[in-house]
Amino acid sequence: MSRARVLVAAAVITRADGRFLLAQRPAGKPYAGYWEFPGGKVEAGESPEHALARELHEELGIDVTRAYAWITRDYDYEHAAVRLRFFRVLDWRGEPHGKENQRFAWQSVDQLTVSPVLPANAPVFEALRLPHIYGISHAAEIGTEHFMSRLENALQRGLRLVQVREKSLGERDQVEFAKRVTQHAHRHGARVLVNANVEVAGRVGADGVHLTAQQLMHFTRRPECPLVGASCHDEAELRQAVAIGADFVVLGPVQATLSHPGGPVLGWARFERMIAEYTLPVYALGGMCDADLERAWRAGAHGIAMMRSVWNS
């Protein structure tokens, strides 16, 4: 018989430099001495948003002014089964401090200096490694050399996740192009996924594969790649991405696109409903530009995916 889950609001309090705050569990509590994201139990009749604000005021002495729902993770500890509702907290009033002498530390996903960390947080650290912008190539539309020039500009501006998606290229040209993009991106510390082809991703040294929605529904387990993304358009595909262990999904189209003018779109309201309490980071796709990032965060997305605007900024 499954145990009832305790709902917990957890805060990923993030500074402008990308570092986030971890708290050490005090003596007398289960897993005393372990580090976790600040937060606490959602009380009866209380919303997770209210619980988040209350807990951070009580624990850290700060007042949240900008926070967005992010991902939800279930975890079974020996002492309790929990549902962790994570929020990205980007702005607050006051300086965080332990009001009950708790220990806190600002950390980076690339260099955690505190341990041990609660095991439920391991997937969260991986999600935090994902940037908020996901660029999708369209070299066949604008020309390979023109695209490579725009790629260089985007990488210099900070783009750190790229999908090679060139279905109209022949296999040989696709491999050569994917190799060029991967080598170029790696020089800037960016990661590259190859659309639909695990074998090509491995041959060119890419960081992973991005599955089409059709592929996703036929996979029974995660491809053997360090990083796996998946395209989704409905709830069944979202569930399948979780089932095979994908790292993130792209969901859309949210808005009208140049490639499919007049086609059906999800709209922001349905997008938000579809990913409420979703486990994986979600990128909003379809008619996106930089100005849509904040709107995507309000809907619960991790970020936005772009095929054209990201190369034109």
C-alpha positions as CSV (number, residue, x, y, z in Angstrom):
1,M,0.0,0.0,0.0
2,S,1.5,3.3,-1.1
3,R,2.0,6.1,1.5
4,A,0.3,9.4,1.2
5,R,2.8,12.0,-0.1
6,V,3.8,15.0,2.0
7,L,3.7,18.1,-0.3
8,V,6.8,20.3,0.2
9,A,7.6,23.7,-1.4
10,A,11.3,23.9,-2.2
11,A,13.1,27.1,-3.3
12,V,15.9,27.3,-5.8
13,I,17.0,30.8,-4.7
14,T,19.3,32.0,-7.6
15,R,21.6,35.0,-7.7
16,A,22.4,36.9,-10.9
17,D,25.7,35.0,-11.2
18,G,23.8,31.7,-11.3
19,R,24.7,30.4,-7.8
20,F,21.9,29.0,-5.7
21,L,21.4,28.6,-2.0
22,L,21.5,25.3,-0.1
23,A,20.6,24.8,3.5
24,Q,21.8,22.2,6.0
25,R,19.2,20.2,7.9
26,P,19.5,20.8,11.7
27,A,20.1,18.3,14.4
28,G,17.1,16.3,15.5
29,K,15.5,16.0,12.1
30,P,15.7,13.0,9.7
31,Y,18.9,13.3,7.6
32,A,20.4,15.8,10.0
33,G,23.5,17.4,8.5
34,Y,22.4,16.8,4.9
35,W,22.1,19.7,2.5
36,E,19.0,20.6,0.6
37,F,17.1,23.4,-1.1
38,P,15.4,25.7,1.5
39,G,11.6,25.2,2.0
40,G,9.1,23.2,4.0
41,K,5.9,21.4,4.2
42,V,2.7,22.8,2.7
43,E,0.1,23.1,5.5
44,A,-3.5,22.0,5.1
45,G,-5.5,24.7,3.2
46,E,-2.3,26.4,2.1
47,S,-1.1,26.9,-1.5
48,P,2.5,25.9,-2.4
49,E,3.2,29.5,-3.3
50,H,2.1,30.7,0.1
51,A,4.0,28.0,1.8
52,L,7.1,29.0,-0.1
53,A,6.8,32.6,0.9
54,R,6.1,31.7,4.5
55,E,9.0,29.2,4.9
56,L,11.5,31.5,3.4
57,H,10.5,34.4,5.6
58,E,10.6,32.1,8.7
59,E,13.9,30.4,7.8
60,L,15.8,33.0,6.0
61,G,14.2,36.3,6.8
62,I,13.6,37.2,3.2
63,D,10.4,38.2,1.4
64,V,9.9,36.7,-2.1
65,T,9.1,39.2,-4.8
66,R,9.5,37.0,-8.0
67,A,9.2,33.3,-8.1
68,Y,8.1,30.8,-10.7
69,A,6.9,27.2,-10.4
70,W,9.4,24.9,-12.0
71,I,9.6,21.1,-11.7
72,T,7.9,18.6,-9.3
73,R,9.7,15.5,-8.1
74,D,8.5,12.6,-6.0
75,Y,10.9,10.8,-3.7
76,D,10.4,8.0,-1.1
77,Y,12.6,8.3,2.0
78,E,12.5,5.8,4.8
79,H,10.7,8.3,7.1
80,A,8.3,9.8,4.5
81,A,7.1,9.9,0.9
82,V,7.4,13.5,-0.4
83,R,6.3,15.5,-3.4
84,L,8.8,18.3,-3.9
85,R,7.3,21.3,-5.7
86,F,10.3,23.3,-6.8
87,F,10.2,27.1,-7.4
88,R,12.8,29.2,-9.0
89,V,13.2,32.3,-6.8
90,L,14.8,35.1,-8.7
91,D,14.1,38.2,-6.6
92,W,13.6,38.9,-2.9
93,R,13.9,41.6,-0.3
94,G,16.3,41.2,2.6
95,E,19.6,39.3,3.0
96,P,19.2,35.6,3.5
97,H,20.4,34.5,7.0
98,G,19.7,31.5,9.2
99,K,17.1,32.8,11.7
100,E,17.6,29.7,13.8
101,N,21.4,29.4,13.3
102,Q,21.0,27.1,10.3
103,R,23.9,26.8,8.0
104,F,23.5,28.1,4.4
105,A,25.9,28.1,1.4
106,W,25.8,29.6,-2.1
107,Q,26.6,26.8,-4.6
108,S,27.2,26.2,-8.3
109,V,26.2,23.1,-10.2
110,D,29.7,22.8,-11.6
111,Q,31.3,22.9,-8.2
112,L,29.3,21.7,-5.2
113,T,31.4,22.3,-2.1
114,V,29.0,21.0,0.6
115,S,28.1,17.4,1.3
116,P,26.3,15.1,1.8
117,V,23.3,16.3,-0.2
118,L,19.8,14.8,0.1
119,P,19.5,12.2,-2.7
120,A,16.2,13.6,-3.9
121,N,18.1,16.6,-5.3
122,A,20.4,14.9,-7.7
123,P,18.1,15.2,-10.7
124,V,17.5,18.8,-9.8
125,F,21.2,19.6,-10.1
126,E,21.2,18.1,-13.6
127,A,18.2,20.2,-14.5
128,L,19.9,23.3,-13.3
129,R,22.8,22.6,-15.7
130,L,20.4,23.2,-18.6
131,P,20.5,26.8,-19.9
132,H,17.3,28.7,-20.5
133,I,17.7,29.1,-24.3
134,Y,17.8,26.1,-26.7
135,G,18.8,27.0,-30.2
136,I,17.7,24.8,-33.1
137,S,19.6,25.0,-36.4
138,H,18.1,25.9,-39.8
139,A,21.2,25.9,-42.0
140,A,19.3,24.5,-45.0
141,E,17.1,27.6,-45.0
142,I,19.8,30.3,-44.8
143,G,23.0,28.4,-46.0
144,T,25.6,26.5,-44.1
145,E,28.3,29.2,-44.0
146,H,25.8,31.9,-43.1
147,F,24.5,29.7,-40.3
148,M,28.0,29.1,-38.9
149,S,28.6,32.8,-38.7
150,R,25.3,33.3,-36.8
151,L,26.2,30.3,-34.6
152,E,29.5,32.0,-33.6
153,N,27.6,35.2,-32.8
154,A,25.1,33.3,-30.6
155,L,27.8,31.4,-28.8
156,Q,29.6,34.6,-28.1
157,R,26.4,36.0,-26.6
158,G,26.1,33.0,-24.3
159,L,24.1,30.3,-26.1
160,R,25.0,27.0,-24.4
161,L,22.6,24.4,-25.9
162,V,22.2,23.7,-29.6
163,Q,20.2,21.1,-31.6
164,V,21.4,20.1,-35.0
165,R,18.2,19.6,-37.0
166,E,18.9,19.5,-40.7
167,K,16.5,16.8,-42.2
168,S,16.9,18.0,-45.8
169,L,20.6,17.4,-45.9
170,G,21.9,14.1,-47.2
171,E,23.5,11.7,-44.6
172,R,27.1,12.6,-45.5
173,D,26.4,16.4,-45.4
174,Q,24.5,16.0,-42.2
175,V,27.3,14.2,-40.5
176,E,29.9,16.8,-41.7
177,F,27.6,19.7,-40.6
178,A,26.9,18.2,-37.2
179,K,30.7,17.6,-36.7
180,R,31.4,21.3,-37.5
181,V,28.7,22.6,-35.1
182,T,29.8,20.3,-32.3
183,Q,33.4,21.2,-32.5
184,H,32.6,24.9,-32.7
185,A,30.1,24.8,-29.8
186,H,32.5,22.8,-27.6
187,R,35.1,25.5,-28.0
188,H,32.6,27.8,-26.3
189,G,31.6,25.3,-23.6
190,A,28.2,24.7,-25.2
191,R,26.5,21.3,-25.6
192,V,25.1,19.9,-28.8
193,L,22.3,17.4,-29.5
194,V,21.7,15.8,-32.9
195,N,18.1,15.5,-34.0
196,A,16.7,11.9,-34.3
197,N,20.0,10.1,-34.9
198,V,21.8,8.4,-32.0
199,E,24.4,6.9,-34.3
200,V,25.4,10.3,-35.8
201,A,25.5,11.9,-32.4
202,G,28.1,9.4,-31.3
203,R,30.1,9.7,-34.5
204,V,30.5,13.5,-34.3
205,G,31.2,13.6,-30.6
206,A,27.9,15.4,-29.8
207,D,26.6,15.5,-26.2
208,G,23.4,13.7,-26.9
209,V,20.3,13.2,-29.1
210,H,17.0,15.0,-29.4
211,L,14.1,12.5,-30.1
212,T,11.2,13.3,-32.4
213,A,7.8,12.8,-31.0
214,Q,7.3,9.7,-33.2
215,Q,10.6,8.2,-32.1
216,L,9.8,8.9,-28.5
217,M,6.6,6.9,-28.6
218,H,8.5,3.8,-29.9
219,F,11.4,3.9,-27.4
220,T,11.1,1.5,-24.5
221,R,14.2,2.8,-22.7
222,R,16.5,5.8,-22.7
223,P,19.0,6.0,-25.6
224,E,22.6,5.5,-24.5
225,C,23.6,9.2,-24.6
226,P,24.7,11.6,-21.9
227,L,21.9,14.0,-22.7
228,V,18.5,13.2,-24.1
229,G,15.8,15.7,-25.1
230,A,12.4,14.9,-26.7
231,S,9.8,16.7,-28.7
232,C,6.3,16.6,-27.3
233,H,2.9,17.9,-28.4
234,D,0.4,16.2,-26.0
235,E,0.1,14.6,-22.5
236,A,0.8,11.1,-23.7
237,E,4.2,12.2,-25.1
238,L,5.0,14.1,-22.0
239,R,4.4,10.9,-19.9
240,Q,6.5,8.8,-22.3
241,A,9.4,11.2,-21.9
242,V,9.4,10.6,-18.2
243,A,9.0,6.8,-18.6
244,I,12.1,6.5,-20.8
245,G,14.2,8.8,-18.6
246,A,14.7,11.8,-20.9
247,D,16.5,14.8,-19.4
248,F,14.1,17.5,-20.8
249,V,11.4,18.0,-23.3
250,V,10.4,20.7,-25.8
251,L,6.6,21.3,-25.9
252,G,4.7,23.1,-28.6
253,P,3.8,24.8,-30.7
254,V,2.7,27.4,-28.2
255,Q,2.3,30.2,-30.7
256,A,2.0,30.5,-34.5
257,T,5.2,29.8,-36.4
258,L,6.6,30.9,-39.8
259,S,7.0,27.2,-40.9
260,H,3.3,26.4,-40.1
261,P,1.3,29.6,-40.5
262,G,-2.3,29.0,-39.5
263,G,-1.6,25.7,-37.9
264,P,-3.0,24.6,-34.5
265,V,-1.3,26.0,-31.4
266,L,-1.4,25.1,-27.7
267,G,-1.6,28.7,-26.4
268,W,0.0,29.7,-23.1
269,A,-3.0,28.7,-20.9
270,R,-3.0,25.1,-22.2
271,F,0.8,24.9,-22.1
272,E,0.7,25.9,-18.4
273,R,-2.0,23.3,-17.6
274,M,-0.1,20.5,-19.4
275,I,3.1,21.0,-17.4
276,A,1.7,21.8,-14.0
277,E,3.5,19.5,-11.6
278,Y,5.6,18.0,-14.4
279,T,8.8,16.2,-13.5
280,L,11.1,17.3,-16.3
281,P,12.3,20.7,-17.4
282,V,10.3,22.0,-20.3
283,Y,11.2,24.3,-23.1
284,A,8.4,26.2,-24.8
285,L,8.6,26.0,-28.6
286,G,6.7,27.9,-31.4
287,G,7.0,31.5,-32.3
288,M,9.4,32.2,-29.5
289,C,11.8,35.2,-29.2
290,D,13.9,36.5,-26.3
291,A,11.0,38.6,-25.0
292,D,8.9,35.4,-24.4
293,L,11.3,34.0,-21.8
294,E,9.6,35.6,-18.8
295,R,6.2,34.5,-20.0
296,A,7.5,31.0,-20.4
297,W,8.8,31.1,-16.8
298,R,5.4,32.3,-15.5
299,A,3.8,29.2,-17.3
300,G,6.2,26.9,-15.5
301,A,8.7,26.3,-18.3
302,H,12.4,26.0,-17.8
303,G,13.1,28.1,-20.9
304,I,12.4,28.6,-24.6
305,A,13.5,26.8,-27.8
306,M,14.0,28.9,-30.9
307,M,14.8,28.0,-34.5
308,R,15.1,31.5,-36.0
309,S,15.1,34.3,-33.4
310,V,18.0,32.9,-31.5
311,W,20.2,33.3,-34.5
312,N,19.0,36.8,-35.4
313,S,19.3,38.6,-32.0
